[in-house]
Amino acid sequence: MEIVPVLLGVSAAHRQLEEDVTFAARSDAKVLLTGESGVGKEIAARLIHQRSSRSGGPYVPINCAGVPDTLLASELFGHTRGSFTDAYTDKHGWLEQADRGTLFMDEVGEMSLQMQGLLLRFLENGEIQPVGSDRRRTVIDVRVITATNRRLIDRVEAREFREDLYYRLNVIHIHLPPLRERAEDIPVLLTHFFRQFSARHGVEPPQLGADVLDRLHSFSWPGNIRQLRNVAERLVVRLSGGRGTIADLPPELFAHSNGNGQPSDAAPTRADVLFARLLAGESFWTVVQQPFLMHDLTRDDLREVVRRGLSMTNDNHKDLVNVFNLRRSDYKRLVTFLRKYQSDMLLSEIRGVPVRAASLAPWKRAMGA
């Protein structure tokens, strides 16, 4: 059953977001959605489409970071038979599939400069040229909505994103605030997720005590609404209609707590934020590998994330793929990446370094250990 996208909240930030989405839906102008990972950019894009005059047309979402650059041009513009190995037939690209509708391009900031140039050419004249074709096809009518968790203007200054493309995309700009800046919306969102997942799993919604609600309200939620949704489902499954206590909360809610299991006044470290996002369901490739390759993370950050992963798998490095939300087939790729950037010593070094008992105590308490 398809879940209907909805914006929920009572905060001033939520009301402003509702106004922005409604305003954007009134025209066909391009929209750039910005905000941290997990704040609901795709939901906003779907709502803009559904509230617009294009609601009867197709809505085609793509993740630019999830498709290798060598395939992105083919997927976006289509290809002709024989244009490359395994191209056995002509194929319509995402742009053609979205004709008279909306194309949502998530993580647009991860596109290469070459792909940015191809996208800009389409935005200028609406014409597409499939890979392997020597002619352009008919002009198509597509509204383009893009999203990114990066500051594109910084990438423009670093010459990593085309300035002309940035201004083409940034006609209507909607910034989605992080959950920590709209904490008063947490009870509304939590109630919605409890009802949603209770119906899906065939159980009654759980009941939470005041201390549990306080912990949820005070947490910084680095994974934002996506992380809250993940926690809500785990509580629904774990409690099956029962009453929850602090011990029922998942371990990432105690990643930077004090010795009594309460929130600490100290700001979360970068490793805290990264690992919380992994525990919220995001992929290691997106959360850690890509920022590391862009030099946004250090080797110490990488080491600490892997240390924490190994502590949760009892030093079984093969089970890291589960903690890091990867497929089993990604194991060799993960090991190759770690060895490449840690001089073939990362796994052996980390497996030989004991994790401080104090750092694991909140996790053990949260898991009832």
TORLO-937090 format. One record per atom (N, C-alpha, C): residue in one letter; z, y, x. Coordinates in pm, whole numbers, padded with zeros to 5 digits, always signed. Each point is the difference from the previous one (the first is absolute). Layout:
AZYX;...
This chain:
M+00000-00120+00084;M+00000+00120-00084;M+00000+00125+00087;E-00093+00089-00024;E-00011+00120+00080;E+00111+00098-00036;I+00066+00056+00101;I+00107+00096-00021;I-00061+00139-00013;V+00029+00066-00112;V-00055+00133-00024;V+00071+00100+00091;P-00074+00079+00078;P+00064+00097+00088;P+00072+00107-00079;V+00115+00039+00048;V+00079+00101-00070;V+00082+00078+00101;L+00017+00128-00026;L+00088+00084+00080;L+00131+00016-00076;L+00110-00029+00066;L+00131+00008-00064;L+00094+00088+00079;G+00087+00072-00071;G+00100+00081+00067;G+00048+00112-00088;V+00106+00065+00047;V+00057+00114-00072;V+00016+00121+00092;S-00032-00016+00127;S+00021+00107+00098;S-00106+00108-00012;A+00028+00114+00061;A-00098+00108+00003;A-00123-00041+00079;A+00019-00079+00105;A-00113-00048+00080;A-00090-00089-00084;H+00059-00082-00086;H-00080-00086-00088;H-00079+00083-00100;R+00063+00101-00058;R-00069+00083-00097;R-00118+00073+00064;Q+00018+00045+00124;Q-00109+00066+00070;Q-00114-00096+00027;L+00033-00124+00035;L-00102-00101+00026;L-00080-00029-00127;E+00068-00010-00112;E-00068-00022-00128;E-00099+00113-00028;E+00042+00122+00023;E-00087+00115-00022;E-00121-00005+00092;D+00023-00037+00126;D-00110-00005+00096;D-00103-00107-00038;V+00048-00116-00044;V-00091-00108-00040;V-00081+00041-00123;T+00066+00061-00096;T-00070+00045-00121;T-00105+00104+00034;F+00034+00092+00088;F-00095+00104+00043;F-00121-00062+00069;A+00026-00096+00090;A-00109-00063+00075;A-00093-00078-00092;A+00054-00055-00108;A-00080-00083-00090;A-00098+00083-00084;R+00017+00129-00003;R-00084+00085-00085;R-00138+00027+00059;S-00019-00034+00126;S-00128+00028+00064;S-00045-00120+00080;D-00117+00013+00060;D-00052-00105+00088;D+00017+00036+00148;A+00080+00101+00027;A+00019+00044+00138;A+00067-00110+00083;K-00030-00003+00128;K+00059-00099+00090;K+00150+00029+00014;V+00077-00107+00014;V+00145+00010+00009;V+00047-00068+00127;L+00089+00067+00073;L+00065-00059+00117;L+00147-00018-00033;L+00046-00126+00000;L+00139-00033-00025;L+00069-00026+00134;T+00112+00066+00023;T+00073-00020+00125;T+00144-00037-00031;G+00063-00061+00097;G+00139-00042-00016;G+00026-00126+00079;E+00126-00030+00019;E+00038-00118+00077;E-00046-00127-00069;S-00002-00108+00076;S-00037-00129-00056;S+00100-00040-00108;G-00053-00048-00113;G+00086-00050-00106;G+00041+00101-00104;V-00051+00124+00005;V+00042+00102-00097;V-00077-00007-00130;G-00107-00080-00006;G-00073-00016-00125;G-00133+00072-00005;K-00066+00011+00115;K-00128+00073+00003;K-00108-00072-00081;E-00002-00133+00005;E-00102-00072-00077;E+00026+00013-00150;I+00127+00001-00041;I+00031+00019-00142;I-00049+00136-00046;A+00023+00103+00083;A-00048+00133-00034;A-00152+00002-00012;A-00069-00069+00090;A-00146-00004-00005;A-00048-00068-00128;R+00063-00111-00037;R-00039-00070-00123;R+00022+00088-00123;L+00111+00071-00001;L+00029+00087-00115;L-00101+00114-00009;I-00038+00057+00113;I-00102+00105-00002;I-00128-00054-00061;H-00038-00121+00041;H-00121-00062-00056;H+00015-00026-00150;Q+00113-00056-00040;Q+00019-00037-00140;Q+00008+00121-00092;R+00047+00112+00052;R+00013+00120-00082;R-00123+00089+00006;S-00100-00042+00077;S-00119+00082+00018;S-00111-00043-00094;S-00109+00075+00000;S-00116-00034-00082;S-00070-00125+00051;R+00037-00048+00117;R-00061-00120+00059;R+00079-00126-00032;S+00096+00009-00087;S+00088-00114-00026;S-00075-00123-00051;G-00116+00022-00063;G-00079-00114-00047;G-00083-00065+00108;G-00008+00062+00117;G-00075-00054+00111;G+00086-00083+00093;P-00059-00057+00104;P+00076-00085+00093;P+00095+00079+00088;Y+00108-00066+00038;Y+00094+00053+00098;Y+00003-00100+00115;V-00044+00044+00118;V-00012-00090+00115;V+00093+00047+00112;P+00110-00073+00026;P+00091+00037+00108;P-00032-00075+00129;I+00005+00067+00113;I-00020-00066+00129;I+00105+00052+00098;N+00034-00083+00097;N+00093+00039+00105;N-00078+00007+00131;C-00023+00120+00049;C-00082+00018+00121;C+00064-00064+00122;A+00133-00010+00002;A+00067-00060+00115;A-00006-00151-00005;G-00031-00057-00116;G+00001-00144-00014;G-00134-00066+00025;V-00104+00080+00031;V-00133-00053+00025;V-00043+00040+00141;P-00037-00096+00086;P-00046+00035+00135;P-00117+00098-00006;D-00005+00090+00096;D-00104+00103+00001;D-00140-00060+00001;T-00014-00118+00059;T-00131-00064+00007;T-00049-00044-00138;L+00093-00018-00095;L-00036-00044-00134;L+00007+00112-00103;L+00070+00109+00034;L+00025+00103-00099;L-00129+00064-00052;A-00096+00025+00090;A-00126+00060-00043;A-00072-00090-00098;S-00002-00131+00027;S-00065-00095-00089;S+00069-00006-00135;E+00134-00001+00001;E+00075-00007-00125;E-00015+00128-00082;L-00006+00113+00069;L-00006+00128-00070;L-00140+00031-00053;F-00100-00022+00082;F-00137+00038-00037;F-00087-00119-00041;G+00049-00123+00020;G-00081-00118-00030;G-00088-00037+00118;H-00072-00110-00013;H-00091-00041+00108;H-00119-00075-00060;T-00102-00013+00081;T-00119-00074-00042;T+00000-00139+00063;R-00075-00086-00060;R-00010-00138+00049;R-00052-00001+00144;G+00068-00076+00087;G-00043-00014+00137;G+00040+00114+00092;S+00079+00095-00050;S+00038+00115+00084;S+00098-00039+00109;F+00072-00110-00019;F+00090-00052+00103;F+00028-00146-00033;T+00067-00068+00090;T+00032-00141-00021;T+00080-00018-00128;D-00034-00101-00079;D+00065-00032-00126;D-00039+00093-00114;A-00092+00094+00022;A-00049+00086-00108;A-00116-00072-00067;Y+00033-00096-00086;Y-00103-00086-00060;Y-00069+00066-00121;T+00066+00096-00061;T-00057+00069-00115;T+00030+00149+00008;D-00072+00077-00079;D+00035+00142-00012;D+00136+00012-00068;K+00075+00100+00039;K+00133+00019-00059;K+00023+00147-00032;H+00045+00027-00122;H+00037+00135-00038;H+00137+00033+00059;G+00013+00120+00056;G+00126+00042+00058;G+00096+00057-00104;W+00118+00035+00047;W+00103+00054-00089;W-00046+00129-00069;L-00075+00082+00071;L-00046+00124-00060;L-00088-00026-00122;E-00093-00092+00012;E-00085-00034-00114;E+00081-00064-00113;Q+00097-00080+00037;Q+00084-00063-00102;Q+00080+00103-00078;A+00029+00113+00064;A+00080+00106-00064;A-00086+00105-00069;D-00131-00023-00012;D-00089+00098-00062;D+00049+00037-00140;R+00005+00131-00027;R+00049+00058-00126;R+00149-00023-00019;G+00067-00034+00108;G+00144-00020-00006;G+00068+00067+00118;T+00104-00066+00052;T+00083+00058+00106;T+00014-00098+00115;L-00016+00049+00121;L+00027-00078+00121;L+00127+00054+00063;F+00101-00087+00017;F+00124+00039+00065;F+00004-00058+00140;M+00005+00087+00100;M+00001-00042+00140;M+00139+00026+00060;D+00079-00106+00011;D+00134+00013+00057;D-00008-00007+00152;E+00096+00065+00066;E+00008+00004+00147;E-00131+00052+00060;V-00054+00106-00058;V-00127+00054+00049;V+00013+00055+00142;G+00120+00034+00040;G+00022+00052+00134;G-00021-00102+00110;E-00013-00128-00037;E-00018-00105+00101;E-00147-00027+00029;M-00092+00068-00069;M-00143-00023+00023;M-00041+00052+00136;S-00095-00068+00062;S-00052+00045+00128;S-00085+00125-00020;L-00026+00072+00107;L-00084+00119-00008;L-00140-00033-00049;Q-00051-00117+00039;Q-00133-00040-00047;Q-00002-00018-00151;M+00102-00068-00053;M+00006-00020-00145;M+00024+00131-00073;Q+00077+00088+00062;Q+00021+00131-00061;Q-00132+00074-00018;G-00086-00011+00100;G-00131+00064-00008;G-00085-00056-00112;L+00004-00132-00018;L-00076-00063-00108;L+00052+00040-00137;L+00134+00007-00012;L+00059+00042-00127;L-00035+00145-00030;L+00004+00085+00102;L-00033+00142-00021;L-00144+00015-00049;R-00092-00077+00057;R-00139+00009-00043;R-00014-00036-00147;F+00073-00102-00044;F-00006-00037-00141;F+00057+00111-00088;L+00112+00058+00042;L+00063+00104-00081;L-00089+00123-00013;E-00085+00022+00097;E-00086+00119-00002;E-00118-00015-00096;N-00054-00123-00014;N-00120-00014-00083;N+00008-00114-00103;G+00106-00079+00004;G+00015-00107-00098;G-00092-00118+00022;E-00075-00002+00109;E-00093-00109+00028;E+00065-00104+00089;I-00036-00125-00022;I+00052-00107+00083;I-00116-00073+00067;Q+00026-00048+00121;Q-00099-00078+00073;Q+00067-00129+00045;P-00033-00113-00066;P+00063-00127+00036;P-00027-00036+00146;V+00092-00072+00059;V-00017-00047+00137;V-00124-00089+00005;G-00088+00028+00095;G-00122-00078+00016;G-00119+00053-00077;S+00021+00105-00081;S-00110+00056-00078;S-00057+00122+00071;D-00132+00020-00013;D-00064+00117+00060;D-00023+00111-00101;R+00058-00016-00119;R-00016+00105-00101;R+00131+00018-00076;R+00015+00117-00057;R+00118+00028-00079;R-00026-00034-00146;R+00105-00044-00066;R-00014-00036-00139;R+00027+00120-00090;T-00006-00022-00129;T+00020+00107-00096;T+00136+00065+00017;V+00003+00128-00027;V+00127+00073+00004;V+00094-00058-00104;I+00125-00021+00036;I+00098-00055-00094;I+00106+00104-00030;D+00068-00020-00111;D+00098+00095-00051;D+00139-00062+00010;V+00074+00036+00103;V+00132-00057+00024;V+00099+00112+00030;R+00117-00009-00063;R+00109+00089+00039;R+00081-00068+00109;V+00029+00074+00106;V+00072-00057+00113;V+00141+00056+00005;I+00099-00091-00001;I+00140+00035+00021;I+00045-00070+00127;T+00061+00073+00091;T+00045-00058+00126;T+00151+00017+00015;A+00056-00081+00088;A+00144+00006+00024;A+00028-00032+00146;T+00110+00053+00049;T+00042-00027+00138;T+00149+00026+00013;N+00065-00074+00091;N+00139+00030+00032;N+00011+00078+00130;R-00112+00043+00052;R-00002+00081+00122;R-00024+00147-00033;R+00033+00087+00095;R-00034+00141-00012;R-00141+00018+00057;L-00097+00006-00089;L-00138+00003+00046;L-00030+00125+00082;I+00065+00110-00031;I-00027+00122+00075;I+00039-00018+00146;D+00103-00081+00026;D+00037-00029+00139;D-00107-00084+00068;R-00058-00094-00075;R-00106-00083+00056;R-00128+00082+00022;V-00019+00102-00084;V-00114+00091+00021;V+00018+00075+00131;E+00120+00051+00024;E+00027+00073+00124;E-00012-00090+00122;A+00031-00129-00017;A-00012-00095+00110;A-00141-00056+00013;R-00093+00051-00083;R-00139-00044-00001;R-00014-00148-00035;E+00091-00048-00082;E-00006-00138-00046;E-00047-00009-00145;F-00013+00115-00065;F-00052+00004-00137;F-00088+00124-00013;R-00115-00017-00062;R-00097+00108-00009;R+00052+00112-00090;E-00009+00122+00051;E+00048+00114-00077;E-00083+00022-00126;D-00134-00018+00011;D-00084+00020-00117;D+00029-00102-00109;L+00030-00125+00041;L+00034-00102-00099;L+00135+00030-00062;Y+00095+00047+00078;Y+00132+00033-00052;Y-00009+00101-00114;Y-00078+00105+00020;Y-00011+00102-00105;Y-00084-00047-00117;R-00089-00096+00022;R-00075-00059-00111;R+00094-00080-00091;L+00093-00072+00061;L+00090-00085-00076;L+00116+00077-00061;N+00042+00106+00065;N+00121+00072-00039;N-00031+00114-00097;V-00063-00034-00114;V-00028+00101-00102;V+00124+00020-00087;I+00052-00110-00054;I+00128+00002-00070;I+00097-00084+00083;H+00107+00061+00043;H+00097-00069+00085;H+00127-00025-00079;I+00039-00128-00009;I+00125-00038-00067;I+00088-00072+00100;H+00117+00056+00024;H+00096-00064+00091;H+00106-00071-00082;L+00018-00129+00026;L+00101-00079-00069;L+00127-00004+00085;P+00112+00051-00050;P+00122+00007+00080;P+00062-00138+00021;P+00073-00019+00109;P+00069-00128+00022;P+00113-00019-00099;L+00040-00123-00020;L+00104-00031-00098;L+00133+00065+00035;R+00029+00017+00128;R+00127+00060+00039;R+00011+00145-00046;E-00114+00064-00029;E+00002+00138-00048;E+00000+00008-00152;R+00002-00113-00067;R+00005-00004-00146;R+00093-00113-00043;A+00120-00003+00061;A+00094-00110-00021;A+00041-00012-00146;E-00004+00111-00076;E+00039-00009-00140;E-00095-00084-00084;D-00117-00034+00058;D-00095-00085-00070;D+00027-00149+00020;I+00089-00034+00092;I+00024-00141+00033;I+00048-00080-00122;P+00100+00048-00079;P+00042-00080-00116;P-00112-00026-00100;V-00086+00099-00023;V-00111-00017-00094;V-00098-00105+00052;L-00034+00011+00128;L-00092-00096+00060;L+00059-00140+00003;L+00128-00009+00034;L+00066-00130+00009;L+00003-00069-00136;T+00032+00075-00106;T+00001-00056-00134;T-00138-00051-00039;H-00103+00078+00034;H-00138-00041-00030;H-00037-00129+00073;F+00034-00009+00128;F-00033-00119+00077;F+00078-00122-00048;F+00128+00021-00038;F+00080-00111-00051;F-00065-00058-00127;R-00042+00087-00091;R-00064-00048-00123;R-00131-00072+00031;Q-00076+00057+00091;Q-00130-00057+00035;Q+00015-00139+00059;F+00090-00015+00097;F+00013-00129+00068;F+00081-00101-00081;S+00090+00047-00083;S+00074-00092-00086;S-00096-00066-00099;A-00093+00078-00055;A-00100-00057-00090;A-00090-00097+00073;R-00036+00034+00124;R-00091-00086+00076;R+00066-00133+00035;H+00130+00003+00036;H+00067-00122+00045;H+00078-00069-00112;G-00001+00057-00121;G+00064-00064-00113;G+00151-00003+00007;V+00062+00108+00052;V+00146+00008+00008;V+00045+00134-00057;E+00131+00013-00021;E+00055+00128-00045;E+00011+00096+00118;P-00009+00131-00024;P+00018+00096+00109;P+00140-00010+00059;P+00015+00019+00130;P+00133-00008+00061;P+00085+00122-00033;Q+00130-00015+00018;Q+00094+00109-00018;Q+00058+00034+00137;L+00009+00129+00031;L+00049+00044+00131;L+00124+00088-00016;G+00097-00023+00088;G+00120+00081-00001;G-00024+00139+00059;A+00099+00088-00018;A-00014+00138+00047;A-00016+00005+00151;D+00070-00088+00074;D-00010+00003+00145;D-00141-00039+00047;V-00063-00095-00073;V-00135-00041+00034;V-00098+00114-00028;L+00016+00064-00114;L-00088+00113-00033;L+00016+00114+00098;D+00123+00024+00047;D+00023+00105+00100;D-00073-00033+00130;R+00003-00128+00039;R-00068-00041+00123;R-00151+00019-00013;L-00054-00035-00116;L-00143+00019-00023;L-00036+00148-00002;H+00088+00081-00055;H-00028+00143-00009;H+00008+00068+00135;S+00088-00047+00087;S+00022+00067+00128;S-00092-00048+00111;F-00069-00114-00022;F-00088-00053+00103;F-00120+00093+00019;S-00052+00006+00123;S-00109+00094+00030;S-00138-00048-00045;W-00016-00129-00031;W-00124-00058-00051;W-00122+00037+00084;P-00003-00046+00126;P-00118+00030+00084;P-00128-00061-00054;G+00010-00109-00079;G-00118-00059-00062;G-00031+00057-00136;N+00082+00099-00045;N-00023+00075-00123;N-00003-00089-00124;I-00082+00035-00099;I+00001-00070-00129;I-00040-00145+00018;R-00092-00028+00091;R-00040-00139+00024;R+00121-00084+00043;Q+00085+00057+00084;Q+00118-00072+00045;Q+00099-00018-00114;L+00020+00103-00082;L+00090-00011-00114;L-00049-00108-00097;R-00130-00004-00023;R-00058-00101-00088;R+00024-00140+00054;N-00015-00017+00131;N+00024-00129+00064;N+00146-00042-00015;V+00092+00094+00022;V+00143-00029-00013;V+00033-00037-00144;A-00060+00073-00096;A+00026-00029-00141;A-00041-00142-00037;E-00116-00044+00047;E-00045-00136-00033;E+00092-00104+00063;R+00044+00025+00123;R+00089-00097+00064;R+00132-00011-00076;L+00050+00113-00051;L+00125-00003-00076;L-00019-00073-00132;V-00113+00021-00064;V-00028-00069-00127;V-00001-00150+00022;V-00069-00045+00104;V-00011-00144+00027;V+00134-00057+00044;R+00072+00074+00084;R+00126-00050+00055;R+00109-00008-00107;L+00008+00100-00087;L+00111+00009-00094;L-00028-00068-00134;S-00128-00007-00041;S-00038-00066-00126;S+00085+00046-00117;G+00016+00130-00012;G+00074+00055-00113;G+00147+00019+00026;G+00049-00043+00116;G+00142+00013+00031;G+00036+00139+00051;R+00122+00015+00045;R+00049+00128+00049;R-00004+00000+00153;G-00061+00102+00057;G-00018+00006+00144;G+00111+00076+00070;T+00027-00041+00124;T+00098+00068+00085;T-00068+00046+00128;I+00077+00068+00082;I-00052+00048+00129;I-00058-00117+00081;A+00062-00116-00008;A-00044-00115+00078;A-00137-00051-00044;D-00045+00039-00119;D-00130-00045-00049;D-00115+00088+00047;L+00032+00113+00060;L-00104+00091+00045;L-00069-00055+00124;P-00130+00024+00015;P-00073-00050+00118;P+00045+00068+00127;P-00020-00065+00115;P+00057+00049+00126;P-00051+00135+00046;E-00123+00039-00036;E-00048+00127+00053;E+00077+00120-00053;L+00073-00017-00111;L+00079+00111-00053;L+00123+00027+00085;F+00024-00086+00100;F+00114+00018+00089;F-00046+00014+00144;A-00127+00034+00020;A-00055+00007+00135;A+00066+00106+00084;H+00054+00105-00064;H+00073+00102+00076;H+00126+00039-00075;S+00085-00103-00025;S+00127+00024-00066;S+00112+00000+00104;N+00121+00043-00043;N+00112-00003+00093;N+00070-00135-00009;G+00110-00017+00066;G+00067-00129+00006;G+00052-00051-00132;N+00011+00086-00102;N+00050-00041-00130;N-00112-00029-00099;G-00126-00004+00048;G-00110-00028-00089;G-00042+00120-00083;Q+00050+00117+00036;Q-00033+00122-00071;Q-00104+00079+00079;P-00074+00091-00065;P-00101+00077+00072;P+00062+00079+00114;S-00069+00005+00110;S+00045+00076+00116;S-00056+00141-00004;D+00073+00095+00056;D-00048+00138+00009;D-00109+00014+00106;A-00009-00098+00090;A-00101+00008+00105;A-00139-00019-00058;A-00094+00078+00053;A-00138-00011-00048;A-00057-00136+00040;P-00082-00060-00086;P-00059-00129+00035;P-00091+00012+00121;T+00000-00101+00084;T-00089-00001+00115;T-00142-00033-00045;R-00095+00018+00090;R-00137-00033-00033;R-00013-00149-00027;A+00074-00082+00074;A-00003-00144-00023;A+00058-00034-00138;D+00104+00074-00044;D+00055-00020-00134;D-00109+00018-00105;V-00075+00109+00014;V-00103+00034-00098;V-00111-00105+00002;L-00045-00036+00120;L-00107-00098+00012;L+00039-00134-00060;F+00121-00047+00034;F+00040-00132-00045;F+00026-00002-00151;A+00051+00111-00053;A+00020+00009-00145;A-00133-00010-00073;R-00103+00061+00056;R-00133-00008-00063;R-00054-00142+00004;L+00027-00072+00109;L-00042-00140+00008;L+00074-00084-00104;L+00129+00022-00013;L+00077-00075-00098;L-00037+00037-00142;A-00061+00119-00016;A-00046+00041-00133;A-00135-00060-00036;G-00060-00074+00093;G-00124-00071-00034;G-00125+00049+00069;E+00010+00104+00085;E-00119+00050+00067;E-00035-00088+00121;S-00124+00008+00042;S-00050-00085+00107;S+00031+00057+00138;F+00029-00088+00095;F+00023+00039+00139;F-00119+00075+00057;W-00122-00041-00039;W-00119+00067+00054;W-00001+00147-00039;T+00041+00032-00123;T-00001+00139-00047;T+00120+00079+00049;V+00118-00062-00007;V+00124+00071+00030;V+00021+00018+00150;V-00035-00101+00078;V+00033+00002+00144;V-00124+00005+00089;Q-00093-00095-00019;Q-00112-00008+00094;Q-00083+00127+00003;Q-00045+00049-00116;Q-00087+00116-00002;Q+00066+00125+00059;P+00126+00034-00040;P+00065+00115+00063;P+00020-00019+00150;F+00027-00125+00044;F+00017-00025+00143;F-00129+00026+00076;L-00112-00048-00055;L-00129+00021+00066;L-00040+00147+00001;M+00053+00077-00097;M-00027+00144-00005;M+00101+00079+00083;H+00088-00075+00073;H+00102+00061+00087;H+00105+00078-00078;D+00019-00037-00129;D+00106+00062-00078;D+00131-00076+00015;L-00005-00122+00054;L+00118-00080+00026;L+00005-00038+00148;T+00120-00022+00049;T+00017-00039+00140;T+00020-00151+00010;R-00003-00050+00124;R+00026-00143+00020;R+00143-00034-00038;D+00093+00094+00019;D+00138-00024-00042;D+00008-00018-00152;D-00077+00081-00074;D-00004-00017-00146;D-00050-00140-00035;L-00108-00041+00067;L-00059-00131-00026;L+00100-00110+00032;R+00067+00010+00114;R+00097-00102+00040;R+00113-00011-00104;E+00049+00115-00048;E+00112-00003-00093;E-00040-00063-00133;V-00120+00029-00046;V-00047-00062-00125;V-00008-00152+00015;V-00054-00045+00113;V-00011-00144+00021;V+00137-00063+00017;R+00092+00069+00069;R+00137-00051+00013;R+00061-00026-00138;R-00017+00098-00088;R+00059-00014-00133;R-00067-00113-00077;G-00131-00012+00017;G-00070-00108-00067;G+00051-00136+00047;L+00017-00015+00131;L+00048-00127+00055;L+00143-00030-00043;S+00081+00105-00016;S+00138-00022-00045;S+00003-00056-00141;M-00100+00033-00081;M-00005-00050-00138;M-00063-00139-00009;T-00068-00041+00107;T-00062-00134-00001;T+00076-00097+00090;N+00123+00040+00040;N+00079-00084+00091;N-00078-00033+00127;D-00068+00100+00052;D-00074-00011+00125;D-00126-00087-00010;N-00044-00028-00120;N-00124-00078-00018;N-00116+00098-00009;H-00073+00016+00112;H-00104+00102+00003;H-00118-00034-00090;K-00017-00127-00036;K-00110-00036-00089;K+00023+00051-00142;D+00128+00017-00035;D+00032+00050-00134;D-00009+00152-00009;L-00034+00066+00111;L-00018+00145-00006;L-00109+00040-00098;V-00101-00087-00018;V-00108+00035-00092;V+00054+00019-00142;N+00107-00071-00036;N+00059+00017-00133;N+00074+00132-00010;V+00081+00032+00100;V+00075+00125+00000;V-00094+00120+00004;F-00112-00016+00073;F-00093+00111+00018;F-00111+00001-00106;N+00014-00085-00102;N-00094-00001-00113;N-00144-00025+00045;L-00015-00103+00085;L-00132-00039+00049;L-00033-00141-00048;R-00127-00034+00008;R-00042-00136-00030;R+00034-00092+00118;R+00016-00128-00029;R+00026-00095+00107;R-00111+00003+00105;S-00121+00024-00047;S-00114+00003+00093;S+00005+00121+00092;D+00088+00097-00028;D+00013+00119+00085;D+00092-00023+00120;Y+00062-00119+00009;Y+00099-00022+00105;Y-00057+00021+00140;K-00116-00060+00028;K-00058+00014+00134;K-00036+00146+00029;R-00051+00068-00102;R-00034+00142+00018;R+00126+00081+00032;L+00111-00032-00067;L+00126+00071+00025;L+00047-00023+00142;V+00001-00126+00044;V+00045-00031+00136;V-00090+00067+00103;T-00131-00003-00024;T-00094+00064+00093;T+00028+00149+00011;F+00026+00064-00113;F+00031+00144+00002;F+00128+00028+00078;L+00105-00075-00027;L+00127+00023+00067;L-00012-00024+00150;R-00070-00104+00040;R-00014-00029+00142;R-00087+00105+00070;K-00103+00047-00068;K-00090+00097+00060;K+00072+00127+00038;Y+00090+00043-00086;Y+00064+00129+00024;Y+00140-00014+00059;Q+00043-00123+00030;Q+00131-00017+00061;Q-00008-00088+00124;S-00116-00006+00063;S-00018-00071+00128;S+00043-00146-00008;D-00034-00067-00111;D+00029-00142-00020;D+00149-00032+00004;M+00086+00101-00020;M+00142-00025+00015;M+00080+00028-00126;L-00063+00061-00102;L+00076+00049-00114;L+00079-00109-00070;L-00068-00107-00041;L+00070-00102-00078;L+00110-00068+00081;S-00032-00034+00125;S+00100-00069+00081;S+00118+00092+00030;E-00028+00129+00025;E+00109+00094+00028;E+00088+00018-00122;I-00063+00022-00116;I+00078+00028-00119;I+00079-00123-00044;R-00062-00116+00013;R+00070-00121-00041;R+00119-00026+00091;G+00000+00058+00119;G+00112-00020+00091;G+00105+00108-00010;V-00022+00102-00085;V+00096+00109-00013;V+00077-00017-00129;P+00131-00021+00007;P+00079-00018-00123;P+00007+00129-00079;V-00011-00011-00132;V+00016+00117-00087;V+00147+00026-00020;R+00039+00126+00011;R+00142+00033-00013;R+00052-00043-00136;A+00116-00063-00001;A+00057-00048-00125;A+00023+00114-00098;A+00041+00116+00052;A+00027+00114-00088;A-00123+00043-00076;S-00118-00010+00066;S-00122+00045-00065;S-00043-00094-00112;L+00049-00128+00006;L-00037-00097-00102;L+00104-00010-00111;A+00119+00055+00024;A+00108-00015-00097;A-00036+00050-00139;P-00060+00120-00014;P-00035+00046-00135;P-00100-00092-00068;W-00096-00054+00077;W-00099-00091-00058;W+00069-00126-00051;K+00094-00054+00082;K+00069-00122-00040;K+00085+00023-00124;R+00065+00118-00006;R+00078+00030-00119;R-00088+00009-00123;A-00117+00066+00017;A-00089+00018-00114;A-00056-00132-00049;M-00014-00098+00093;M-00055-00130-00038;M+00110-00100-00036;G+00125+00048+00001;G+00110-00088-00038;G+00039-00097+00108;A-00043+00027+00125;A+00031-00091+00111;A+00143+00018+00048;
